[in-house]
Amino acid sequence: RQIFGLKNDFLLDPLVKMLMKENDTYIKRAIIDALAELKDERVIVALIAAWDDKDPTVKMNVNWALEKIGQPVVPYMKVILEGSDEGKKVKAIQVLYRLGYLIRKVEDRYEIIE
């Protein structure tokens, strides 16, 4: 996959580093959009970390980016559903739903209905 004729490996590391260090919301959202365009599984962890951003528009962009990457995010969302962070669980459920999955809560855990 390429953006502006540049291959994933050339862009991936610098974009991930920029995402982690950047404070400007608009720039962060642009970086997230670029990472989504790469559709590379290696960006998933960095995108999930960006859910911790204080700006809700950044969090929404992360959801969109994960949805755009598609099926490779499913195992990561399953791990989040097994964790203790309720905010991330909600976001994982949103992403999974947009990818066509249904989720049900059984006692204190979530199950993905495929």
N, C-alpha and C positions, 0 to 999 in steps of 0.2 A: 504494500500500500504506500502511496506517496501523497505528499502535500506540496504543491508548488514545485513538483519535480524532485523533491527531496525524499529519500527513503526513510522508513521508520527508524532504523538504527541511528541515523544522523540526528534526528529530532528528539527521539524519546528521552534520553537522559537529560539534556538541557531543559526540556519542557517540564519534566517531573521536578527537577531542582528548582526551577522558577516558580512552580506552583507552591512548593513548600515554603519558599522565602517571601513571596510577593504579598504585599499588604493591600494594594489597590484592588478593589472589588471588580472593576471593569476588566482589568488585566487578568485577574484570576479567571474570570468567566471566559475570556478569550483563550486562555491556556487550556481550560477544560474542554472547550469546543475543539481546539486543535488536537488534543489527546483523543477525543472521541472519534475524530476523523481518521486517526491512525488505526483504530479498531484492533489494537494490540493488547493481548491479555496481560502483558507486563505492566500496564498502566492501572490496572484495577485496584491494587492496594493503595496507590497514591490517590486515586479518586475517592475511595472509601475514607481515607484519612481526611480528605477535604470536606466530608460531612461534618467535621468538627468546627468548621468555620462559623463565625458568629453571624454572617450575612445570609439571610434566607434565600436570596437569589443565587448565591454560590451553591447552596445545598440543592436548589432546584436544578441548576445546571449539571450537578453531579448525577442526579437521577437520570436526566436526559442522556448524559454521556454513557452511563452504564447500560441504559436501554439500547442505545445505538450499538454498543459493543455486542450485546445480545447474549446468546447461550453461554459463552465462556464465564459470564458473571454468576451463573446459577450456583456453582459450588461455594462461592464466596458468600452469597446471600444465605445459603443454608447454614454456614458457620455462624453468621451474625444472628440468625434466628435461634441458635443454640446458646448464644451469649447472654450477658446480663444488661446490656445497654438498650433500654426500651426505645429510646429515640432512634437508634440505628435499626432496631427491629421494624419499626414503623416504615422507615425508608426502604428497607429491604423488601418488605411486603409490597410496597408501592411499585418497586422495580419489577418484582416477580409478577405482579398482577399485569403490568403493562407488557410483559413478555408472554402473557397468555397462561400463567399459572394461577391456580386458586390455592389459598392457604386457609387452613382451619386450625383453631386452637383446641388442643386436646389436653385437658387438665392444665399443666403448667408449661407445655411445650407446643411448638407449632409444627404442623405437617404440611408438606407441599403436595397438592393433588395434581398429578400430571395427566 
